[in-house]
Amino acid sequence: MHPGIYAAETPDKVAYVMEPSGLSVTYAELEAASNQLAHLFRDLGLQRGDHIAFMLENHRLYFVLAWAAQRSGLYYTAISSRLGVDETAYIVDNCDAQVFITSDAVRGVVEEIVEATPKVRLRLMIDGSSPRHESYEDAVRDRPKTPITDESEGSDMLYSSGTTGRPKGVRNELPDVPFGGDVALIPLFTMLYQADSSMVYLSPAPLYHAAPLRFCMAVLRMGGTIVAMEKFDPEDALQLVEKHSVTHSQWVPTMFVRMLKLDPGVRHRYDLSSHKVAVHAAAPCPKEVKFELIDWWGPIVHEYYAGSEGNGFVQCNSEQWLAHPGTVGSALVGTIHICDEEGDEVPTGESGTIYFEGGGDFEYHEDHEKTTNSHHPGHPSWSTLGDVGFLDDDGFLYLTDRKAFMIISGGVNIYPQEAENRLILHPKVMDAAVFGVPNDDFGEEVKAVIQPIDMAEADDQLARELIEYCKEGLADVKCPRSVDFLAELPRHPTGKLYKRLLKDEYWAAAGRSI
């Protein structure tokens, strides 16, 4: 299963369309362009198991780059176009990329990383060139549009978003199958989401993130059509469902919040009747938000919990979630174990570190210590993503928070996700971050940083109102003792909150980090 099959059978079918620009690519065009780049890789001497990287916005050529590497047996790292110089340089160098492809839109960053990335042999720029970057278009123009003779399955090697530290590259072994035989996601697609070649899949998120990239690659393996948003806008997303008769979609909870906070007249303006499956993941979704979403869209909402590491897969549909509100589902891949700080399993209903047994194997590229630390000391085959949660009597998993975000105040363990979920429901709040800040008496205290809908209302009165609102729904100890305001929180477009960046500022001011 790969785009070349559909290029032969239905060459003029649209493989994907970029919105709002409207630029589209047919299966025949995707096949030809990815073959040209694959030939360039071979002409450079790149062989199976070698590595490339690319960094660009949601661009018309995004899937061309990915499929060229995929069909060449290469590892490919898609890098966030929002990263700065230091983090970009670290990833490009750490992943051992020999070819680095970028676009004119991120010229300001990529021009600064050349000296720090000496392993790169060829640098290409789409939509432009520079003294340090050759023109991508010129480099591939005269290459053959037919497949290379030694096609084999490659693999992405994506990096964590760095919300709790230095980004980690997740490396899996290359699939030992002929090109077109790597169909790991396809059974999940067909079984859980009724996916087939007739699907029209809306992808509103940045394509460099694991979920959008892997799901989109699976859609293209199945011969469906992708509607890729160049930038998310809540009303635009609804309009695109109507315009393209979207059948499937994938989201993060912050997108739900923004759509639900649209004026009701706007929300109900568009025909969503074609929409059959809406999938979400990447961050916890407040229960009240999901109740409201299912009430609006109907029981088409599916949730899953997994990581780039591929060590487990947990999922639930709307009916299962409504029977177990707040769950992220039950395990389809891997067996879940909940363990305390000593590594012992805890009783049902008690929180602890979530471990998967029997899922996929992985390693963090060139970081043996992080790889080792992600595995259970007594059961090396069990691995964790660093999240905390608990199981109910029916085996459904509930996320408490990331272990790294836990606040210890006066000896009490506080997971800030509860307060964030509460605060985001306030009608004057667009986004919320809760974390621990220094307190001389208790070690830490709970702080909230709020992105209000209207920054003009960000004053002491609103801060007091939010603290009281939180206390109405949660125990006092879990609620913020103080509130600050920002015009925009440092949230990754994939839904992950860069809480570390906020937290570090407060601890640096105190002259300590713990």
N, C-alpha and C positions, 0 to 999 in steps of 0.2 A: 504494500500500500504506500504509494507516494505520488506526488503531483504529475510525474511523467506519464502515469497511466491515464489520467484524466486529460492531459495535454493531447494524447493520441485519440481518446474517445470523444471528448467534448472540448476541443481546443478553444472555442470562443466563450466558454462559460467563465464568468467572473470568479476568480479565486478570492480576491479581496478588493475592497474599495475603501479609500481613506476619506474620512469626513471631518470637517466640512468642505475640504478642497474638492471632493468628488473624483479624485484621481483613482482610476481602477486598473487592475492588472488581471489579465485572463490566465488560464492555466497554461496556454501555449507560451505566453510571454514570460511567465514565471519559470517554466521549464528551460526556455532558451537562455534567459539571463543568468539563472543559477548554474547552468552548464558552462557558460563563458567564464564565470568566476572560478568554477572548479578547475577548468583548464589552466587558469592563471596560477592557482595553487600548485598544480602539478609542475608547471613550467618553472616555478620557483624552487622546486625540489621538495615541497611539503608532502609527507607520506602519512599513512594511517597512524594515528596517535599523536601527531603534532598539534600545535595549538595556534588559534587566531583569536583576536578580540575585536569588538566593534562598539562604538559609542556614538549614538545619534538619536535624534528625536523620533517620535512615531512617524516614520518616513515611508514613502512608496517602495523603497528598495529593502526595507527591513527584512522581509521574508526571503528575498533573493539571497541576502548574505547568509541567513541561517540555513537555508536549504543547500546552498553551495558547500558549506562546511559539513552539513549532515550527510550529503551524498559522497563526500570525499574522505569519510572516515576520520574527520578531525574533531578535536575538542574546540568548542567555541564559547567565548565569554561575552555575554551582552552586558554592557556597563551603563549604569544610570546616567542620563544626560544632564542630571542636576548636580553631579558631584563636582567638587573643587579640584584644584591641581594636585594636592598631596594624595588624596584618596584615589583619584584616577591613576596617578603614576604608580601607586602601590599595587593596585589590582593588575594593571597591564604588565608590570614587571613580575609580580608574584605568579601570575598564571602562565608565564613563559611564552607569551604570544610572540610569534615570528612575523605575523602580519597584523597591522592595526588599521582598521577602517573607520572613518569618522565623517562628519559633514561640516559644511561651512557654518552651520548654526552654533557649533560648539568650538569654533576656531580659537577663541580666547583661552580656553582651557588646554586644548591638545597641543597648541604651539609651545606651551610651557613645560611639557613633560618629556620632551625629546631626550635630554641629557640623563634623565632619571630612568629611562627605559631602554637600555642599550641592547637588549636581546631582540628588539624589533628590527627586522631586516627590510621591511617595506611598509611605508605609511601612505595610505590612500585617502583622499578627501572627495566626498560626493558634493556636487554643486559648486565646486571651486577647487583651488589648488593654492599652494604656497611654496616657498623655497624648501620647506621640510616635508611637504606632503604632495605626492603626485596626484594628478587628476584620476579619479576612479574611472570615469567614463572613457578616458583615453586608454587606460590600462586594459580594459576588457573589450574594447570596441572590435578588435580584429580576431578575437578568440573564437573557436568553433562553438556552435550552438547545439552540438550533439553531445551526448554523455561521454565522460571520460571512460576509459576501458576497464578501470579497476575500481568501480564504485563499491563502497561498503558503508555501513551505518556508522556515523559519528555520534557525538553526544554533546549536549550543553555542559558547561562547568560554570555554574552561576555562583555569585557571591552573596552572602547574607547582607542585609541592608545596613548592618553596623549600628543598630539602635542600642546595643549594649556593649559595644567595643569595636575593635578592628574588624573589618569585613573578613569573612572566612569563605574560601573557595571550596565548594562541595564537589568532590571528584568521585565518579563511579566508573567502573570498568566499562570499556566500550562494548556494545552488544556484539556477540559472536554470531551474527546472522547476516545473510545477504542483504543488500540494500533493498528496502521495502519490507523487510521482515520484522523490524522492531515495532511492535504494535502494543506496547505495554499499557498505554492509556485507552486503547480502543475498546477492550471489554468493559471497562468502567463507563466509558462514554455511552456504549450501546445499552448496557444493563441498567445503569442508573438514570440516564438522561435521554433515552430513546433517540440517540444521534444517528444520522445517516447522511447520505449525499444530498438530501433535500434541505438540510438545515441551513439557516441563515443566522450566523453567530455574531452578536454584538460584543465587541471588546472595548470597554471604555477606559481601560487603565493603560499605563505605560507598558510597552511591549518588552522591556528589558527584565521585568519581574518574572519569576518562575511560572506562576500560574497563568498569566496571559500568554506568555511565549509558548509554554508547553501545550496549553489547550488549543491555541491557534494552530500550532504545528499538527496537532491531532485532527483538527477540522480539515486541514489541507490534505492530510493522508486519506481522509474519507471522501474527499471530493465536494465538500460543502463550500459555502461562501461566507467570508468574514467581512463585517462592517467594523473597521478600526477607527476609533475616535482619535484625532490628532491631539486633542486636549479635552478633558472631561468638563462638561457643563450639564447641570441637572435637567434643565428644560430641553436642551439639545438631545440628550440621551433619549428622552421620551419621544421626541419628534422623530428620531431615527428609527425607533421601534415601529412607528406607524409608516414611515416613508419606505422602509425596506422590508416590511412584513417580517420582522425579526422573530425567529422561533426560539432561540437560545441566547443566553447572556451570562456574564459573570461580573461580580461586583465586589466591593469592600463596604463595610458598614458605614463609613463616613459618607459614601455616595447615597446610601439610603436616607441618612439624616438630612442631607441637603435636598433630596427630592421631596421628602416628607414636609420640609419647612417651606416649600414653594406655596404660593397662594393656591387655595383649593381650585380656583377657576383655571389656573395654569395646569395643575396636576391632572385634572380630569378633561383637559382639552383634547387629548390625543387618544387615538384608537389603539389599544394594546391587545386586541383580541387574538392576534397571531402568536403572542408570547406564551410559550408552553413550559419553558424551563428557565428559571433564574437561579444561578449558583452563586454562593458567596463564601468567602474564606478570608484568611490573612490577618484578621483582627477580631477580637470579641465583639459581638453585637448585643447591645442592651436589649433585655427581654421586651420592654415596652415598644421599642422601635420595631422589633420583628413581629410582634402582635399586630401593630398598625399596618406593617407592610403586607402581611398575609391577608389582612382584612381588605386591603386595597387591591392587590394583585391576584388574590385567590391562592389555593394550595399548590402553587407552582414553585415555591421557594425551596431550594436544597442548600444544605450547608455541609462543608467538610473541614476537617482539621488535618493538616499534614505539613510537611516542610520540604524544602529543596533537597534535603538529605534522602528522601524517599524511604525512610525507615518504618513507616506505618501510614495507614489511611483510615480515617474515621469519618463517618458521614451519617446524615439523617435527612429525610424528606419532611415536608410540612406536617403531615399527619403524625409522624414520630415526634417531631419537635413540640407540637401542640399537646401531646400526651406526656412529654417530659420538658416543660418550658425551661429554656436556658441551656439545654444540652448542646454539644457540638456533634453528638451522634454516638454510634457504636462502631467498633473496629471491624473493618472489612479486610484489612491487611495488617498483620501483626497482632500479638496478644498484649494487652495493656497491663502493666503493673504499677501500682502507686506505692512509693517508698518514702520513708522518713529520712531524716538527716543521717542516720546510721546505716541506711540502705535496707532496712527491714520493711517488709510490706505492711501496710496499715489496713485496718478494717474498712469495710464498705462505708462510704459516707464521710470518711476522713480525708483531708487534703494532704498531698505530698507530691514529690517529683514524679512526673509521668515518664515511664519507660515503655518502650516497645520491644517485644521479643518476636523474632521470626520474620521481621520485615526485611527490607533491602539493606545491604552492606554499603558503607560509604567511608570516606576519609576526608579530612580537611587538608587541602593541598599544602604540602610542605610544612605541616604543623602537627607533629606527632603528639605533642602535649594536649592540644585542644581535642584531637581525635580521641585520645585516651580518656580525657576528662568527661567526654560525652557518653562514655559507657559505664555501666554499673560496676563498681569495684569487685563485687562478689560474683557477678554474672556478666562476663565480658560480652556476651552476645546480646545483652539488653542495651539499648541506646536511648538517649533523651535529647529533646530540642531545648531543654532548659525551662520548660513550662511546669506550672503547678496546677493540680486539679484533683478531682475525686470521681469515683464511680458510684452510681446508684445501684439498687438491688437488681435492676434489669440489665446492668452492664453498660449503661449510657454514661458517657464521659462529660464532665463539666469543668471548664477552665476557670481557675481562680486568678491567675496572673502569671507573669514571668517571674521566676525566682529572683532574677537580678533586680527587680523593681520593688521587692518586699521592703517595707518600712519597719524598723524595730524601734518602738517608742516606749521607754520605760519597761522594756522586757516583753512588750506585747507585739506580736507579729501582725502587721496590717498590710493587706493587699490593696493597692490603690485603684485597681480596676473597678471595684464596687462604687467608689465615690465618683469616678469618671463617668460610669454608666448612669449614675443618678444626675449629675450636673448637666450632662448633654441633653437631658429632657427638658431643662428649663427653657421657656420660650425666648429668653434673651441671649441664649448661649448657642454659638455655632460650633465650638470645639472646646475640649477641656483636657488638661494634663494635671495629674496629681502625683506627687512624689515626696520623698522625705528631704527635709533641710535640717541644718544643725540646730540643736537645742542643748544648752549647757546642762540642764537638769535631767532631761530624758534621753539624751543622745540624738534623737531625731524627733521632728514634729511634722505633721501633715501640711503640705502647701499645695494650693491649687493655682494654676496659671490658666486663665480663661481667654478665649478668643470670642468676644461678644459679637452679636449680629450687627450692633451699632456701636462703634467705638466711642461715640459721643456720650453714651450712657455708662461708660466705664468709670465709676467713681466709688467712693467709700460706701454709699448707700447700696449700690448693686452688690458690692462685696459682702456686706452684712446680709443682704437678702439671699445670696447664694449659699452662705454658710448655714443660715436657718433652713433653707430649702433642703439642703443635704441632711441636716439633723432630723428633718421630718420623716425621712425614709431610711436612715441608717443610724447605727449606734454612734454616740458622740465621739468615741475614740477614733472612728474611721473617717471622720469629717475634717475638712481643712480648718486650721486655726487662723489662717490668713489667705487672702486672695490677691493675686496680681493679674494685670491684664496685658495682652499683646494683640496687635492688629492681626497677626497670623501666627499660628503655632508651626513649629518645624516638623510638619507631618509629611512623610514620604508619600508620593502619589499612589503607592501601592496600599496605602492605609496604615502603614506602620508609623508610629509616633517616635520621633527622635527625642525621647525624654531625656536621654543622656546629656544632650546639648544644653537643655534647660537646667537640669540638676547640677551639672558641673559648675555652672556660673555661681550658684549659691554656695557650693562647698568651697570653691576657690576663694570667694570673698571671706569665708571663715578661716582660711589658711589651712584647711585640712580636707581630706577626701573621704573620710570615714568617721 
